[in-house]
Amino acid sequence: VRGRTMSTPKLAATIIVLKTRKNVLKGESNYKVLMVKRSNKSRFMPGAHVFPGGICEDSDTNQNWSSILQHRSINNAKQQVIRLAAIRELFEEANILITEPVLELDFDHAKWRQLVQKDSSQFLKLCIENNCVPDISSLYPWSNWITPVQEKWRYDTYFFLATLNNRLEAKHDEIETTGLDWFTPEQALNSFVEKKIFLPPPTW
């Protein structure tokens, strides 16, 4: 665009969390999707319902991750960073922690979530102290969208699919996210048409 400096897209990651439904009627989707509502104070898409995610941080590139992941590590260094960021952001925004093994119910989600939100490097410490690893191999690649050049805030976002373990409870954080909903695709689109929620336009 003439007369305007193009911003370099920031690397980002998002997880589309799915859970199955029971007693599904004919023509309905047999799953629901987790969507969080962004704070009205957010710089990017305030008040919008989105999939949990965010930008990759320097801590996601820490070399110690490879030794912790061991056989779960990925040969593609960029993909490993993106998947780590995706799992970390999901924990920060929705309280869902995808690890192997799955942490027991006595795991202090609130304490660690607050620590990781304040300092992303605490995610590595969380895994070391609780003898777990981010289950990066469980994420299924879905798509990669890059924000158009005319936008001020640009992101190179990788999307993944993940299914919810029933023992994990999704909770918004009242900081980055002020609410969350489980929608079928039809419910989400209908809520948008009825102006009950705001969905961002596709950012590709």
Disulfide bonds with the S-S distance in Angstrom:
none
